Amino acid sequence: MKSVATIRDHLADYLKTNHMTLNQFSEISGINSGTLSSTLNGLRPIGMQQLDRITAGMGLIEGYFYELYIHECFVHTSPDWRRLGPFLYRCAELGKVDYMKEAVNLIMDNLSYARLLFELAEQLYREGKLEAAKPLYVCVAEGEKMQHSERLALSQYRLFTIGLSKDQLSNLTLATQFEFFVDRLDEHYQLDGLNDLINVYASLRRWDKVKNLADKLKLKAMIHYELGVTSEEPEAKPKKQIVFYVLYAYLALGEACFYYEEYEKALQYVSMYTDYSWVNNPSDEETVVIRQFEEWAEGNCYLYELMSGKTEVIPSYMNYISERENEIFPALCAIVNAANRFDINIDSVLEAYDSYFIYQEQSSRIGKISEQYTNDQYVTLLVGLGRYYLQHQDFTKGYEFILRGLDFAIKIKNKEGILESLFEEFRYCSVEEVKLRYNKLIREL
């Protein structure tokens, strides 16, 4: 059987083919000639820096020898972190995640590497190299699954946040897996973990989960606030002010009541996230949070009253959003829904805000709104617009919004949005071109 050529073999062949001495290659590559000689003779292992310089000196693309390097340094010999660590980091820099997966799979059964892998994963996470950090967290989580360690819980949290996407079925799996670990996180991570879970379950319309998690978030945040736990270390602090988590828990509970059509109860929760009498001498940062919740409370009062049948609040609701661009999207979702439920003509509203029918990220004065929640709401808006126009005999616009809603629902695997498609109900009015577009989307589904 013919043995596979080693990196040393490739270098020796290159020197021979190009009639090049070690001194000449040393000048090209920047590697000491003595080091090169020891490397070629197998007396010295190849370090990552040397490997990259050899590759560049031979005029090859970055990472050309990485697969060989894995077999030479990590398969046929016991992995040494002095080489494995730099190799993984360099792969992360170059985006060669598959090589990282291949390398860490070789050491998954060796628990002694868990701490080092976790520390490198955290470094990559802080640097924004999320996809590169992922296989390292997977390795730690798999290796420590029977240890119940802090590293295990935090690795699961990282995998949850890294994995979130537009795919709602995938998000449900991620949330279900992470929920088991959220109580094992350090306290400052628990608040953010619960907050993130609430956002994902809200986007999936799992309101029973939202209520349970919001109750837990409220309790933990209040304890945290009353104990006055503070830290100067950024890594030991939640992402937001503690006040935010308390008020957000009340907001989430109100949202859950709203979707259960318990409007009076939802309004009671509104009064809870506008009551900040328990906040002692709010700081500037806390004041910003409080003002945002006051703004949300005003908008949600209009929303809950509107959906309970008080359609006379629409003009006031319109005045409210006319000065608050960030509130236009959720208001449109609500007004369209109410128009369909109570048979109201809102043509003037839709004409004034038709530019908001195109997908846009949503944000507030305290940060970005969950992308997953925005995606779900956008499907609701498109389907609602389709229903509105079809019921008002504007079939061109109606079918267009229905098809757009179905297309977007398919892309994010939104089961609720897909099931709410109205096309079949109004198929008899559609032209052939519209039927063809619809059938194509159904085939994709």
C-alpha positions as CSV (number, residue, x, y, z in Angstrom):
1,M,0.0,0.0,0.0
2,K,1.4,3.4,-1.0
3,S,1.8,5.8,2.0
4,V,0.3,9.3,1.8
5,A,2.8,12.0,1.2
6,T,3.5,14.1,4.3
7,I,3.9,17.9,4.4
8,R,7.6,17.4,4.6
9,D,7.5,15.3,1.5
10,H,5.6,18.1,-0.3
11,L,8.2,20.7,0.8
12,A,11.1,18.4,-0.2
13,D,9.6,17.9,-3.7
14,Y,9.0,21.6,-4.0
15,L,12.6,22.4,-3.3
16,K,13.8,19.7,-5.6
17,T,11.5,20.7,-8.5
18,N,12.3,24.3,-8.2
19,H,16.1,23.7,-7.7
20,M,15.9,25.7,-4.5
21,T,18.2,25.6,-1.5
22,L,17.0,25.8,2.1
23,N,18.6,29.2,2.4
24,Q,16.7,30.4,-0.6
25,F,13.4,29.1,0.7
26,S,14.3,30.5,4.1
27,E,14.4,34.0,2.6
28,I,11.1,33.5,0.8
29,S,9.2,32.0,3.7
30,G,10.8,33.9,6.6
31,I,11.6,30.6,8.4
32,N,15.1,30.1,9.9
33,S,17.1,27.7,7.7
34,G,18.1,25.7,10.7
35,T,14.4,25.3,11.7
36,L,13.7,24.2,8.1
37,S,16.4,21.6,8.1
38,S,15.2,20.2,11.4
39,T,11.6,20.1,10.1
40,L,12.6,18.3,6.9
41,N,14.6,15.7,8.8
42,G,11.7,15.0,11.1
43,L,13.5,16.3,14.1
44,R,11.1,19.2,14.8
45,P,7.3,19.2,14.7
46,I,5.7,21.8,12.4
47,G,4.0,24.6,14.3
48,M,1.1,26.5,12.9
49,Q,3.0,29.7,12.1
50,Q,5.6,27.6,10.3
51,L,3.0,25.7,8.4
52,D,1.4,28.9,7.1
53,R,4.8,30.3,6.1
54,I,5.7,27.1,4.3
55,T,2.3,27.2,2.4
56,A,2.8,30.9,1.4
57,G,6.4,30.3,0.4
58,M,5.3,27.5,-1.9
59,G,2.7,29.8,-3.4
60,L,-0.3,27.8,-2.3
61,I,-3.6,29.0,-0.9
62,E,-4.0,29.5,2.9
63,G,-5.0,26.2,4.6
64,Y,-3.8,24.0,1.7
65,F,-2.1,21.5,4.1
66,Y,-4.6,21.7,6.9
67,E,-6.2,18.3,6.2
68,L,-2.7,16.7,6.1
69,Y,-1.8,18.5,9.3
70,I,-4.8,17.0,11.1
71,H,-3.7,13.5,10.2
72,E,0.0,14.1,11.0
73,C,-0.4,15.9,14.3
74,F,-3.7,14.8,15.7
75,V,-4.6,11.4,14.3
76,H,-1.3,9.5,14.2
77,T,0.1,11.2,17.4
78,S,-1.5,12.3,20.6
79,P,-2.9,15.8,20.2
80,D,-0.8,18.5,21.9
81,W,-2.8,21.7,22.8
82,R,0.3,23.8,21.9
83,R,-0.4,22.8,18.3
84,L,-4.2,22.0,18.5
85,G,-5.1,25.4,20.0
86,P,-3.4,27.5,17.4
87,F,-4.7,25.3,14.6
88,L,-8.3,25.7,15.7
89,Y,-7.9,29.4,16.1
90,R,-6.3,29.8,12.7
91,C,-9.1,27.7,11.1
92,A,-11.5,30.0,12.8
93,E,-9.8,33.0,11.2
94,L,-10.0,31.5,7.8
95,G,-13.5,30.2,8.2
96,K,-12.5,26.6,7.8
97,V,-15.0,25.2,10.3
98,D,-15.1,21.7,8.7
99,Y,-11.4,21.2,9.7
100,M,-12.2,22.4,13.2
101,K,-15.0,19.8,13.5
102,E,-12.7,17.1,12.2
103,A,-10.0,18.0,14.7
104,V,-12.2,18.3,17.8
105,N,-14.0,15.1,17.0
106,L,-10.7,13.4,17.7
107,I,-10.6,14.5,21.3
108,M,-14.3,14.4,22.3
109,D,-13.7,11.5,24.6
110,N,-10.8,13.3,26.4
111,L,-12.3,15.4,29.2
112,S,-9.0,17.0,30.0
113,Y,-9.4,19.2,26.9
114,A,-12.9,20.5,28.0
115,R,-11.6,23.6,29.8
116,L,-9.2,24.6,27.0
117,L,-11.8,24.1,24.3
118,F,-14.4,26.1,26.3
119,E,-12.0,29.0,26.9
120,L,-11.1,29.1,23.2
121,A,-14.8,28.9,22.3
122,E,-15.6,31.8,24.6
123,Q,-12.8,33.8,23.0
124,L,-14.2,33.2,19.5
125,Y,-17.7,34.0,20.7
126,R,-16.5,37.4,22.0
127,E,-14.7,38.0,18.8
128,G,-17.9,37.4,16.8
129,K,-16.7,34.1,15.2
130,L,-19.9,32.3,16.1
131,E,-19.9,29.5,13.6
132,A,-16.3,28.7,14.5
133,A,-17.1,28.6,18.2
134,K,-20.0,26.2,17.6
135,P,-18.1,22.9,17.1
136,L,-16.1,23.7,20.2
137,Y,-19.2,24.2,22.3
138,V,-20.7,21.0,20.9
139,C,-17.6,19.1,21.9
140,V,-17.7,20.5,25.5
141,A,-21.4,19.9,25.8
142,E,-21.0,16.3,24.6
143,G,-18.0,15.6,26.7
144,E,-19.5,17.0,29.9
145,K,-23.1,15.9,29.5
146,M,-22.8,13.7,32.6
147,Q,-20.9,16.2,34.6
148,H,-23.7,18.9,35.2
149,S,-21.0,21.5,35.1
150,E,-21.3,25.3,34.6
151,R,-19.5,24.9,31.3
152,L,-22.1,22.5,30.1
153,A,-25.0,24.9,30.8
154,L,-23.2,27.9,29.2
155,S,-22.2,25.8,26.2
156,Q,-25.8,24.9,25.7
157,Y,-26.8,28.5,26.0
158,R,-24.3,29.6,23.4
159,L,-25.4,26.9,21.0
160,F,-29.0,28.1,21.5
161,T,-28.2,31.7,20.7
162,I,-25.8,30.8,17.8
163,G,-28.3,28.5,16.2
164,L,-31.3,30.8,16.2
165,S,-32.4,31.5,12.6
166,K,-35.5,32.2,10.5
167,D,-36.3,28.5,10.6
168,Q,-39.0,28.2,13.2
169,L,-39.0,24.4,13.4
170,S,-35.3,24.5,14.1
171,N,-35.8,27.3,16.7
172,L,-38.4,25.1,18.5
173,T,-35.9,22.3,18.8
174,L,-33.2,24.6,20.1
175,A,-35.5,26.2,22.6
176,T,-36.7,22.8,23.9
177,Q,-33.1,21.6,24.3
178,F,-31.8,24.7,26.0
179,E,-34.8,25.1,28.4
180,F,-33.6,22.1,30.3
181,F,-30.3,23.9,31.1
182,V,-31.4,27.5,31.8
183,D,-31.7,27.0,35.6
184,R,-28.1,25.7,35.7
185,L,-26.6,28.9,34.4
186,D,-25.0,31.4,36.6
187,E,-27.5,34.0,37.9
188,H,-26.4,36.8,35.5
189,Y,-26.8,34.5,32.5
190,Q,-30.2,33.1,33.7
191,L,-32.0,36.4,33.2
192,D,-30.8,36.7,29.6
193,G,-31.4,33.0,29.0
194,L,-35.0,33.3,30.2
195,N,-35.5,36.5,28.2
196,D,-34.3,34.8,25.0
197,L,-36.4,31.8,25.6
198,I,-39.5,34.0,26.0
199,N,-38.8,35.7,22.7
200,V,-38.5,32.4,20.8
201,Y,-41.6,30.8,22.4
202,A,-43.6,34.0,21.7
203,S,-42.5,33.9,18.0
204,L,-43.8,30.2,18.0
205,R,-47.0,31.2,19.8
206,R,-46.3,28.9,22.7
207,W,-48.1,31.1,25.2
208,D,-48.2,28.5,27.9
209,K,-44.4,28.4,27.8
210,V,-44.2,32.2,27.7
211,K,-46.3,32.5,30.8
212,N,-44.3,30.0,32.8
213,L,-41.0,31.5,31.8
214,A,-42.2,35.1,32.4
215,D,-43.2,34.2,35.9
216,K,-39.8,32.7,36.5
217,L,-38.0,35.7,35.0
218,K,-40.0,38.1,37.2
219,L,-39.2,36.2,40.4
220,K,-35.5,35.9,39.6
221,A,-35.1,39.5,38.5
222,M,-36.9,40.8,41.6
223,I,-34.6,38.8,43.9
224,H,-31.6,39.9,41.9
225,Y,-32.7,43.6,42.3
226,E,-33.6,43.3,46.0
227,L,-30.2,41.7,46.8
228,G,-28.5,44.5,44.9
229,V,-26.1,42.1,43.2
230,T,-23.6,44.2,41.2
231,S,-20.3,43.5,39.5
232,E,-17.8,45.6,37.7
233,E,-16.9,42.8,35.4
234,P,-18.9,43.0,32.1
235,E,-18.9,39.2,31.8
236,A,-20.6,38.9,35.2
237,K,-23.5,41.2,34.4
238,P,-26.7,40.7,32.5
239,K,-27.0,42.4,29.2
240,K,-29.6,44.9,30.3
241,Q,-30.6,46.7,33.5
242,I,-32.3,44.5,36.1
243,V,-35.4,46.8,35.9
244,F,-35.8,45.7,32.3
245,Y,-36.2,42.0,33.1
246,V,-38.9,42.7,35.7
247,L,-40.9,45.0,33.4
248,Y,-40.4,42.7,30.4
249,A,-41.8,39.7,32.4
250,Y,-45.0,41.7,33.0
251,L,-45.1,42.7,29.3
252,A,-44.8,39.1,28.3
253,L,-47.5,38.0,30.7
254,G,-49.8,40.7,29.2
255,E,-49.0,39.5,25.7
256,A,-49.9,35.9,26.6
257,C,-53.2,37.1,28.1
258,F,-53.9,39.1,24.9
259,Y,-53.4,36.1,22.7
260,Y,-55.7,34.1,25.0
261,E,-58.2,37.0,24.4
262,E,-58.2,37.8,28.1
263,Y,-58.1,41.6,27.4
264,E,-59.0,42.9,30.9
265,K,-56.3,40.8,32.4
266,A,-53.8,42.0,29.8
267,L,-54.6,45.6,30.7
268,Q,-53.9,44.7,34.4
269,Y,-50.4,43.7,33.4
270,V,-50.0,47.0,31.5
271,S,-50.5,48.8,34.8
272,M,-47.8,46.6,36.3
273,Y,-45.1,47.5,33.8
274,T,-45.9,51.2,34.2
275,D,-45.5,51.0,38.0
276,Y,-41.9,51.5,38.9
277,S,-42.5,52.8,42.4
278,W,-40.3,49.9,43.6
279,V,-37.2,51.3,41.7
280,N,-35.0,53.2,44.1
281,N,-33.6,56.4,42.6
282,P,-33.5,55.2,39.0
283,S,-30.3,55.8,37.1
284,D,-30.2,57.4,33.7
285,E,-30.0,53.9,32.1
286,E,-32.9,52.7,34.1
287,T,-34.9,55.8,33.2
288,V,-34.5,55.0,29.5
289,V,-35.9,51.5,30.1
290,I,-38.8,52.9,32.2
291,R,-39.7,55.4,29.4
292,Q,-39.7,52.7,26.8
293,F,-42.1,50.5,28.8
294,E,-44.3,53.5,29.3
295,E,-44.4,54.0,25.6
296,W,-45.2,50.3,25.0
297,A,-47.9,50.5,27.6
298,E,-49.7,53.3,25.9
299,G,-49.6,51.4,22.6
300,N,-50.7,48.1,24.1
301,C,-53.6,49.9,25.9
302,Y,-54.9,50.9,22.5
303,L,-54.2,47.4,21.1
304,Y,-56.0,45.5,23.8
305,E,-59.0,47.9,23.8
306,L,-59.2,47.7,20.0
307,M,-59.2,43.9,20.0
308,S,-61.8,43.8,22.7
309,G,-64.2,45.6,20.4
310,K,-63.6,49.3,21.1
311,T,-62.9,50.3,17.5
312,E,-63.4,53.9,18.4
313,V,-59.8,54.0,19.7
314,I,-58.4,53.7,16.1
315,P,-58.0,57.5,15.6
316,S,-56.2,57.8,18.9
317,Y,-54.0,54.8,18.0
318,M,-53.2,56.5,14.7
319,N,-52.1,59.7,16.5
320,Y,-50.0,57.6,18.8
321,I,-48.0,55.9,16.0
322,S,-47.7,59.1,13.9
323,E,-45.0,60.3,16.3
324,R,-43.4,56.9,17.0
325,E,-42.1,55.2,13.9
326,N,-41.0,52.1,15.9
327,E,-44.6,51.5,16.9
328,I,-46.1,51.6,13.3
329,F,-45.5,47.9,12.5
330,P,-47.1,46.3,15.6
331,A,-50.0,48.8,15.3
332,L,-50.6,47.9,11.7
333,C,-50.7,44.2,12.6
334,A,-53.3,45.0,15.3
335,I,-55.5,47.3,13.2
336,V,-55.6,44.9,10.2
337,N,-56.5,42.1,12.6
338,A,-59.3,44.2,14.2
339,A,-60.6,45.3,10.8
340,N,-61.0,41.7,9.7
341,R,-62.6,40.7,13.0
342,F,-65.1,43.7,13.3
343,D,-65.5,44.4,9.5
344,I,-64.0,47.9,9.6
345,N,-62.9,49.9,6.6
346,I,-59.3,50.9,7.1
347,D,-58.4,51.8,3.5
348,S,-57.1,55.3,4.6
349,V,-54.8,53.7,7.2
350,L,-53.4,51.2,4.7
351,E,-52.8,54.0,2.1
352,A,-51.0,56.1,4.6
353,Y,-48.7,53.3,5.8
354,D,-48.3,51.0,2.7
355,S,-44.5,51.5,2.8
356,Y,-44.5,49.4,6.0
357,F,-45.8,46.3,4.2
358,I,-42.2,45.5,3.2
359,Y,-40.2,43.5,5.8
360,Q,-38.0,45.6,8.1
361,E,-36.1,44.8,11.2
362,Q,-37.8,46.3,14.3
363,S,-36.1,48.1,17.1
364,S,-36.8,50.3,20.1
365,R,-34.9,52.8,22.2
366,I,-33.4,50.0,24.2
367,G,-32.4,47.6,21.4
368,K,-33.4,45.4,18.6
369,I,-36.7,43.5,18.7
370,S,-36.3,39.7,18.4
371,E,-35.9,38.8,14.8
372,Q,-37.9,35.6,15.3
373,Y,-40.9,37.5,16.8
374,T,-40.8,40.1,14.0
375,N,-40.8,37.3,11.4
376,D,-43.9,35.7,12.9
377,Q,-45.7,39.1,13.2
378,Y,-44.8,39.8,9.5
379,V,-46.5,36.6,8.4
380,T,-49.5,37.7,10.5
381,L,-49.6,41.1,8.8
382,L,-49.4,39.7,5.2
383,V,-52.1,37.1,5.8
384,G,-54.2,39.7,7.5
385,L,-53.8,42.1,4.6
386,G,-54.7,39.3,2.2
387,R,-57.9,38.6,4.1
388,Y,-58.8,42.2,4.3
389,Y,-58.5,42.9,0.6
390,L,-60.2,39.7,-0.5
391,Q,-63.1,40.4,1.8
392,H,-63.3,43.9,0.2
393,Q,-63.3,42.5,-3.3
394,D,-59.8,43.8,-4.2
395,F,-58.7,40.4,-5.5
396,T,-55.4,41.6,-7.1
397,K,-54.0,43.0,-3.8
398,G,-55.6,40.2,-1.8
399,Y,-54.0,37.4,-3.7
400,E,-50.7,39.2,-3.8
401,F,-50.5,39.5,0.0
402,I,-51.7,35.9,0.5
403,L,-49.0,34.6,-1.8
404,R,-46.3,36.8,-0.2
405,G,-47.5,35.6,3.2
406,L,-47.4,32.0,2.2
407,D,-43.9,32.4,0.6
408,F,-42.5,34.1,3.7
409,A,-44.1,31.5,6.0
410,I,-42.5,28.7,3.9
411,K,-39.1,30.3,4.2
412,I,-39.3,30.5,8.0
413,K,-41.2,27.2,8.3
414,N,-44.0,29.0,10.1
415,K,-46.6,26.3,10.5
416,E,-49.3,28.7,11.8
417,G,-48.7,31.1,8.9
418,I,-49.0,28.3,6.3
419,L,-52.2,26.9,7.8
420,E,-53.8,30.3,7.8
421,S,-53.4,30.7,4.1
422,L,-56.7,31.9,2.6
423,F,-56.0,31.0,-0.9
424,E,-58.2,27.9,-1.0
425,E,-61.1,29.8,0.4
426,F,-61.0,32.3,-2.5
427,R,-59.5,30.1,-5.2
428,Y,-62.7,30.4,-7.3
429,C,-61.9,34.1,-7.9
430,S,-58.3,33.7,-8.9
431,V,-56.8,33.9,-12.4
432,E,-54.7,31.2,-13.9
433,E,-51.4,33.0,-13.3
434,V,-52.2,33.3,-9.6
435,K,-53.1,29.6,-9.4
436,L,-49.7,28.7,-11.0
437,R,-47.8,30.8,-8.4
438,Y,-49.8,29.2,-5.6
439,N,-49.2,25.7,-6.9
440,K,-45.4,26.4,-7.2
441,L,-45.3,27.5,-3.5
442,I,-47.2,24.5,-2.4
443,R,-44.7,22.2,-4.2
444,E,-41.9,24.0,-2.3
445,L,-43.7,23.3,0.9
